[in-house]
Amino acid sequence: ERCQRWFDSLRFAKMKVVALISGGKDSCHNMLHCIAQGHNVTALANLKPPQNQDEMDSMMYQTVGHEMIELLAEAMQLPLYRQTVEGTCKSSDKTYEPMEGDEVEDLFRLLKQVKQAHPDIEGVSVGAILSSYQRTRVEEVCQRLGLTSLAYLWQYDQPTLLREMLQCGLVGVVIKVAVMGLDPRKHAGKTLNQLEPLLHKLHDKYQVHVCGEGGEYETFVVDCRLFASAIEIDETELIIHSDDAFAPVGYVRLKQAHLVPKPAFTPLTPQEARAMLSDAGCELYQHAMEEASSELLSAAAIDWVSSSDTSEGQGARPLNPPAGTRMTTLVACSSSQTPREAALEALCYLQTQLEERQLQLLDVLHVNLTVADMNQFSEINTEYVRFFGRNPPSRVCIACNQGSTVVLEAIVACHAQPHDHLHVQSFSHWAPANIGPYSQAVQIGRTVLMAGQIGLDPASMQLITPLHEQAARAFKSVKQVADIFHTGVHNYLSCACYCSLDTVNSSVPKLQSILLDSKISSCIIPIVKTLPKRAQSEWHWMLSQDTPASMSIPIPHQTEGWCSTISGRVTSSVAVYQLRLCKDFSLGSPQVAAFLEHLKGLFQRARDAIFSQHSDAQLFHARIWLLQPKTQQAPLTDGVNFLLRQEFGTGSPCSASIACEGFIEGVIDHGRELSVTPVAVVELCFGYTPINDDGGSDTE
């Protein structure tokens, strides 16, 4: 009952789903997770090889065992749709553009056929665990057809997943082997239960993927809780592809089989599926049952909204960055009457700035988007999505009391610097899907620019309850994304956690606990008006694949009530300096000059520190969070940008300021608490050429 109350409280859209099946364990087990999430699997779809061919050389589809797919559909009592694979792999790029003759177009035709027969189908069950090649292509096809990809096994820990499958009663027969340690004559035809100990030994000895994600083996499921009848194999034939002495390759042709009905079978309910997964050790559902005894609040169904930064007018344009600079920042904003007009004006201005530098929208790595009113986001996003299509930049979204309707702050790769995008659009248990025009993260060199993360349940894409757990769920999502790039939260260059004004009191204890437990020593915690989906908090990180060193710059002569600090996180190619300016007053008109004068002194110290270590250092990004009335925002922003150019060169990027409602007091700074709440926090990001151990430069 407790688990049911938790599940019902999510109130997410329960979809009718078509399951892509190969006959293997992954596609079958993902269906179980779909049912556990309340979705209704109503049809099956399969890609089969051309006639008189058992196995294809395909990176997309498993075709071994195809001769028994119709029997499997009969066992599940579901309609089956099939399409012959006529295409081949035309491109192995990470992203896929529709291309006639590619095997992906066969998937498009198959799902289009299914949707014509079942117009109410909204989701596609996909058994992808590790292959980005498969996942991105399924997502692209789903996008064209208006479907949602459901890949609940994505990035699942493989030993844990295999144990979970077997505990849930899945009986899979190994029908192909292609790895050292497995012999088709000895191991083909055996069940996963029989081979599980050996698979773990091979993993320890040869790093074999326990779930066969490297093509080590393939399976055919003959029974699981979703089957109304079990499949009994009567006749097989062993086909040896390669009789290599060390790693022979072979598969089993399933020649004949029959169904064995289960007299007591009843269709699996979502509640039963969740209980089964919980009993099998799935922590996601175990945690849900433990937490369900507390009072649960319904997740609000609010459209995605976002934004982040300020400055009146369009702001001064930065000059062309010096040759060799890897990144720079462009700012564009608008106060046009309607949100849609404002978004279009700001985006067009951003595009103009890019063209003047012989750059394009594909060179945009990350966008900080700030809106004045979160309720206007859907109109703003309508224009945004027209500019950023495939491989969009990562994005952070907040709403502030500001003079401009829309502010875009774009970090841009210069001089055709290569960069990689992580844009997962499938629902999973891993981290929230990015179904909008933004990526989870973008990597340039060894620096990772992450999107903002709020407390969404990845499987349902709804805010989790209770409210105080949102920050922890979002923090976990940050760690999950970081893992993909082989880094972690401790390798942060910059860390900020935005808190919504409405829920700030409930946010503070959990945030402080997370930061203390994780030993994050310099997180900025600004309070803003609202966040996407009316979330409680939003994490924003810039990470490095190196381990940054912490540093601080002494401020010897603190006068006139100022209590300021300069700290930094430094790697071989990037340094981020954080300037905290603290004084017990608000920045009204008379104090602007004093503030800028004090900030100038801090800029000079930061400049001397970075240039003494790296003479070719270039400022590529600057952000300023201000606790002040919005009437003073324009002169403060203009003053900060003037100082940036004065101290760091005319090619320095301009900054857009964020008007904060406040900062969380007692913010941690290298193990001690500041006694005064910050009036402003300024972040300066520098890039430079790494130095080899022998003293020579090393172009990253």
N, C-alpha and C positions, 0 to 999 in steps of 0.2 A: 504493500500500500504506500509506503514512504517513497519507493522508487517511482511508483505511478504518479504520485503528487508532484515529484520533481519534474518528471517528463512532461506532464500536462501543463506545468507552469511555463514551459518554454514557448508554447503557442506559435511555433514556427510552421510554415506551410508544409503540410505533409503531401508529398508528390507521388503521382503515378510514375513508375520507373520502368524503363527497358534495361535489361542486363546484358551487357556484352559478355558472351561466354566463349571459352575455348575448350571447355571440358575440364580445365585444370582447377587446382585448389584455390588459387587467388580469386578468380572470378566468382567461384561459389561462396567463398567465405565473405567477400565484400557484400554479397546479397544479404547475408545474415546481419551485417552491420547496418545495411539500408533499412531492413525491417526493424531493427532495434531503435533506429531513429524515427520510426513511425511511417516510413515510406511504404508504398504498396508496389511490389514487383509484379507487373501485369503482362510482361512479354519478354522473350529471349531473342537475342540476335547473334548471328555467327558469320564469320568470314571463312569460306571454305576454299581449298586449293582447286586448281583446274582439274578436269577429269583425268583419271589415271595417274594422279600425282598425290602422294601421301604428305610429303614434307616440302615446304618452300623455303628458299633462302630469304627470309623476311625479318626485318627488325621490329615489325609491328605485330605480327600475328603468329600464334601457335596453331599449327594445322595437324600435327601428329595427334591421332585419336579422333579425327574429324568424322570417321565413318560411324561413330556411335553418338554423335551430337543429337540426332533426332530421337534416339532412345532416351537420352538424358532429359530432353524436353518433355517426353512422355512421362518420365519418372517424376518430374516436377508438376505435371498437369498444367503446363503453360504453352501458349502459342509460340511457335518458333519462326523466325524470319532469317533467311540465308542469302548470301551474296557471294558469287565467285570472285576471287581476287584475280583481276585481269591486269592490274598495273604493277609497276615495280617501283623501287625506291629511286626517285629522281634527285632527291636532295637529302643529305644527312645533317643539314644545319640544325641548330638548336630550335630555331623558330621555323614555322612552316607557312609558306604562301601557297594558296591553291594552284595546282599545276596539273594540267591534263596528262593522263598517263601514269600519274603517281598512284601507288597503292592506297594512299589515304583517301583518294576520291572514291574508291570502292566502299570505304566506311561511310562516306557522306551519302552515297546512293542507298546504302543499306538503311541508315537511320532515317533518311527521307522517306523511304518506303514504310518504315515502322510508324513514323509520325502521320503519314497519310491514312494508315489503317487505324491508328489510335491517336486522334487529334488532342486528347487530353493528357498525353504523356508529356511530362516536364523534365524528367531527370534521366541520366544514363549512369548505370552502375559500371564501374571500371576497376579491375583488379590490379592496377599499377601500384608497385611498392617502391621501386627505386628508379625506374627508367623515365628520365625527363623527355626522352625522344618520344615515347609512347604517350605520356601524359599531355604534352603540349599539342600533339596532333589531334588527340581526342578533344581537347579543349577548343581547338580551332574549329573543328567540325561542329561541336556543340554550339559555339558562338554563332555560326552561320545559320543554324537551325533553331535558335532560340531555346536551347536546352541547357540544363545544368549538369556538369560532370560531378559525380559522387565517387570519390576515390578515398574511402575511409582507411585503406591500408597504407596510404602514402607515407613514406619515411618511418614506418613502424619498425621497431627493433626486431630483426629477423628471428633470432632464437626465441624471443618471447612470442612472436606471432605464430611460429610453427607449433609451439607448445599449446597456444590458445586454440588453434585449429583442431588439434588432436583431442584436446579436452572437451571441445564442443561436439565431438562425435564424427568429425569428417574422416572418411575413409578414402584415401587417395592411393592409386596404384601408380608406381613409377613406370612410365612407358618410353622414356628416352633417357640416356645418360651420355654425357660428353665432357668428362673431367677426370683428371688423375685421381685414382682411388676408387672409382666406380667402374665396374665391368658389366657391359650389357648382358653377357652370358650368365652372370652371377646375380646381378641386382635388378635388372629390368623385370618387371612383373611382381616385384615385392611391394608391400604397402609402406607408407610413410612411417607408420608405427614401428615396423620392423627395422627400417633404415635410420630412424632418428638418432640413435647413439652414434652410428658411423658418421652421419652428416656433421655432428658436433665435433668428432675427432678430426675430420677432414678440414673443418673450419679452423681448428686450432693449429693444424699442421701445415695446411696449404692456403689458408684464408678463403676457402670455398664459401660461397654464400649459402647459408643454411636453407634458405627458401628457394635456392636455384635462380636467383636474380641475375647471375652472370651467364645463364644458359647452361649451367652444370647438369640440370635434369629437368624433365617435364613430367606432369602427372595427368591422370584422368580420374575424376571423382566417381566412385561407384556407390557411395552412400553418404548422406548427411541428413540433418534434421529437416531440411527443406524438401527432401524427396518423399513422395507418397509411396514409392516403390524403390527397393534397392536394385542395383544392376549386378547381375551375376555373369561374369565373362566365361564363355564356354570354349572358345577356340582362339588362339593367337598364333602369330608367326613372327619370329625374330629376324630383323633385317640389320645386317652389319654394314654400316657406312664406311668405317675406317677401322682396320684391324691393327691400329698402332699398339706397339708393345707397352707403352706407358699410359696412354689415355685412349683406349678404344672407344669408338662412337657407334651407337646402335639404337634402334627403336623397335617397339612392339607394334605390329599391325593387329588391331582388334577385329578379328574376322567374324566372330559370332558371339552374341550375348542375349540374355533375356531378363525380363523384369520379375522381381519377387515382391508382390504387393505387401504392404504393411497393414494388417487388419485394423489396428487401433490408431491409424494415422489421423491427425487433425492438423489443419493449417497452423503454422507458427504465428503467435501474436507478438506484437512489439514488447509487451511486458515479459513474455516467456523468453524472447530473444535477449533482452537485457539481463534477465536473471541468469540465463545460460552463459553469457559472456562474463558476468560478474563471478559466477562459480568457477569459470575457466581461468580466472586470475586477471581479467582485464581491469586495470586500475581505474579507467575512466568510469566504468559502471559501478565498481566497488565504492569509489569516492562519492558517486551520486547517491548511493543508498545510505552511506554514512551521514551525508549532509542533509538528506531529505527530511530528517526529523525536525529541523529548525523551520521557522516560518518562512515561506518562500513568497517573493514578490514576482508578479508577472513582468516579463521583459517587454518594454515598450516597442511597438512596431512603428519605427520612425525611419524615414528615408536617410540614406547616407548623406552626410553634410560635412563640409570641411572648409578650412582656410587658414592662413597664417602669416601675417606681417603687416606693416603699416607704413604710411607716409603720404602726405597730401600732395596731390598732383602726380605727374609721372616721374618726378625725380630726375636728378642729373644722371646722364649716361656715363658709365665708366669708359675710359679710353681703351684702345686695343691692348690686351695683356702682352707683356714682353714675350719674345720667342722663347720656347722652352717651358713656359708655364703650363702645367697640366690642367688646371681648372681656374675658373673665375666665376663671378656671380653677377647676374643681371636682374634688375628690379623694374617691374612695371606695375602701375596701379591706375585705378580709374574711379571717379565719383559720378559717373553717368547716372541718369535718373533711374533706369530699371536695372535690376541685377544682371539680366542677360546682356544688355548693352554694355554694362560695365565690364563683364567678363570678356566679351568680344573685343572691346577696346584695349584692355590690358594684354590679351593674348596676341592681338595684332601688333601691338607695340613691342612685345617680347620678340615676335618673329622678325620685325624690322631690325631690332638690335642684333639678332643672330645673323641676318643676311649682311649687315654692315661689316661683320667680322668673318664673313665667308663661312658661317656655320649654319646648321639646320636644326630642326626640332629633335632629330635623332641624337644630337649631341647633348641634350638636356639630361642630366643625371638625376637631379632631385629638385622638387618644387616645395617650397613652403607657401601654402595658400591660406590667406587670412580673409575672412568675410566679416562684414559688420553685423550681419544677422544670419544665424544658422538656418532659419526658416527659408531663406532664399537660395539655399545650396542647390536644390534640384535644378533651378533655372540656370545657375552658374555652371553646374556640371554639364548641362546640355551643350554649352559652347566648348567647355574644356575637352570633352570627349572627341569633338571634331578635329582637334589639333593633335591629340596624342592617341595613336592607335596601338599597333603592335609594339612590344618592348617599350612601354611607357616609363617615364621616370618614377622613382619612389616619391611619396608625397606625405606631408604632415598637414593636418587640418585642425584649425582652431577658429574661434570667433572672438573678436575683441571690440570694445568700444573705441572706434577709430574714425578718422575723418573720411577715409576712402571706403567705397563699397566693396572693392576687390583689390587685393595686393598679391602679386606674384613675385616670389623671390626664387630665382632659378640658378642652381649650381650647374655649370656647363663645362663639358670637356673641350679643351682647346687643341688645335693642331691635330685633329683626327686621332686623339688618344683612344685606344681600344677600351671597351668596357662591356661587362656582362650583366644581364638582367635576370632576376629571379621573379617570375610572374606566374604563380600557381593560382589557377582559377577554380580548381576542383574543391568541393567540400571534402573534408577529411577530419581526422583526429589530431592532425599535426599542428597547424596554425591556421588562422583565418584566411579564407580564400580572398583574393583580390579580384572581384568581378568587375570592379570599376577600372577607369583608365590610369592605373598606377601599379607599380611593381612592389613586392615585399621588400626588395633591396636591390641596389645596383653596386657592382664592384668596379673600381678603377684602380689599377695597380694593386696594391695590398690594402687599400682603403675601401670600406663597405659603408655606403650611405643607406640607412634603413628608413622604411616608411614608419609612420606613427602606428603604434599598437594600442588598441583599447581592449577592454575585457569581454571580447566576444567568445562564445563557445564555438570552436571551429566546425563542429559537426552540424550545428543548426544555424550559425551566423546570427545568433541573437545574444544580447547582453546577458551575462550570467547573473544569477541571484544566489545568495544575498549580495547586496550592493558592495559591502566591504571586501568581497573576494575578487572584485573586478581587477584591481591593481595587480594581484598575484597572478591571475590568469593571463593578463596582458604581458607581465614580466616573463612568464613561461613561454609565451609566443615569441618574444624577443630572443630567448635562448634557443628555441627551436630553429628559428631562421638563421641565427648566428652559426649553429652547427653545420648548416649546409655549406657555409663558407670556411669551415675548419677554423673557427675562432669562437670567442665566448664573451660574455658580458664584462669579464675582468679586463679584456683588451679594449676597453672603451677609450676613445679620444674625446668624445663629448657625450654627455648624458643629461637629458632634461625630462621632467615628468610634469606635464600640465595638469592642473586640478581644476575642475569645474566649480564655479563660485557657489552653486546651489548645494553641492555635496561635499564641500571642502572639509567640514568638521569630521565627517565619517572617513575621509581619505587619510588624514594625517597619521593615525596610529599604524595603519597597515603599511603605508609608504615608508615610514621611519623604520619599521621592523624589517622590511625587505632590504632597505639600504644597509642597515646595520648587519643583518645576517649575511649579506653578499659582499660586505666590506667595500661598498662603492663610496668613495670618500669625497666626491665633489659633484654631486648632482644638483642641477638647478631645478627648483620647484616653484614655478610661477602659477598664480591663480588667474584664470581667464574666465570670460563670460560663459561660454558654452563650448562643448566638444561634440564630435560626431555621435549621432544616435543618442544624444544626451548622456554620454558616458560620464563616469565619475572621474576618470583619469586617462591620460594618454602618454605613453612612453615614446621618446624619440632618441635614437642612438646613432652615433657615428663610431664604427668599430675599425680596428686594424687587425690584419692577420699576424702582425708582429706583436710583441709584448711591450706596450708603452712604458716609459719610465716617468715617474711623477717628479715634478720640480716646483719650486716656489721662488719668487723674486722678492727680496726684502723691500719694504717701503719705510725708510728710516724716519722721515719727518712728517708724521701725521699731525695736521694742525686744523684749527677751526672746526673741531668736532668730527672730522672725517675718520672713519675706521675702515680702511680698504685693504684688499689682498689681491695679489696676482699669483695664480697657480697655473700649472700646465701639465699636459700629457704629451710626451714626445716619442716619436719613432725615428727610424732611419730616413724617412722621406716626408713625414708630416708632423707638424706640431700644432696643438690647440692650446691657446692661452685663454684663461678665464679671469676677467677683471671684475671683482665685486666692489661696488662703491656703496658704503654704508654711512648714513647720517640720519639723525632723528628729525627730519622734516620732509615735507612733500615738495616736489619740484614745481612750485608756482613760478610766475614770471620773474620775480626779483632774484631767484636762485639759479636761473639758467646759466648766467655768465660764470658764477662760482663753480657750478657743476662742470661746465666745459673746461674751465681752467684746471680743475683737479684732474679731469679725465685726460687732458693733454699731458700732464706729468706722468700718468700711468702709461699712456701710449709710448712716451719716450723711453720709459724703462723697458717696456715689452720689446720695442724696436731694437734697443741696444743689446738686449739679451739674445734675440733671435739672430741678428746680423753678426754678432760676435762668434756664433757657432756656425752659421751658414750664410756666407756672403751673397749667395744667389737666391736666398729665400724670397718668395713672393706671397703676399697676402691674397688668398683666393676667396675668402668668405668672411664676413663680419655680421654678427647679430647683436642686437641690443634689446634687452627687456627693461622697460621703464615703469616705475610706479609713479604716475603723475597724471594730472588732468589732460584730456585729449586736446585741449586748447593750446597746450604747450608742445604738442608732439611734433608739429611741423618745424618750428625753430630748433628744437632739440635734434631732430633727425638731420636737418641741414647742417647744424653745427658739428655733429658727429662725423658726417661725410666730409666736411671741410678738413677736420682734423685727420681723418684717415688718409686723405691725399697729401696733406702737409707732412705727416710723419712717415708714411709708407710708400710715397711716390704717386705720381699722377695717374699711373695705370691701375691703382688700387680699386677694387670693386666698391660700390656704395652699399650702404646698409639700409634696411628698413626696420623701423623700431616697432616693438610689440608693446602695446599699452596694457599693462597688467593691473588686475584688481588688487594684487598684493603678492607677497612671497610667503612661503611657509617659514615661520620663525625657527631659529635653532638649526639652520641648515648646516650640515656637516662639512667641515673644511679641514682635511688632513688631520682628523682625529680630535679637533676642538670645535666648540660651537661658537659662532659669531654672536656677540652680545647684542648687536643691533641688526634689525631687519634690513636687508639691502634696499637702497633706493633705486639701484640699477645694477644689471649684470651685463657685461659686454664679453662676447666671445670672438676671438681672432684666430682664424685658421690659416696656417702657412704651409706651402709646399716647397720642396727644394730637392736638389740632386743628391741621392745617397752617396756616401763615401765608403769605398772598400777598405778592408783592413790594411791594404798596402798604401792607402792614402789617395788612390785614384778614384775618379768618379765612376759611378755605375748607373747608367740610364735604366730606369725601372720600366 
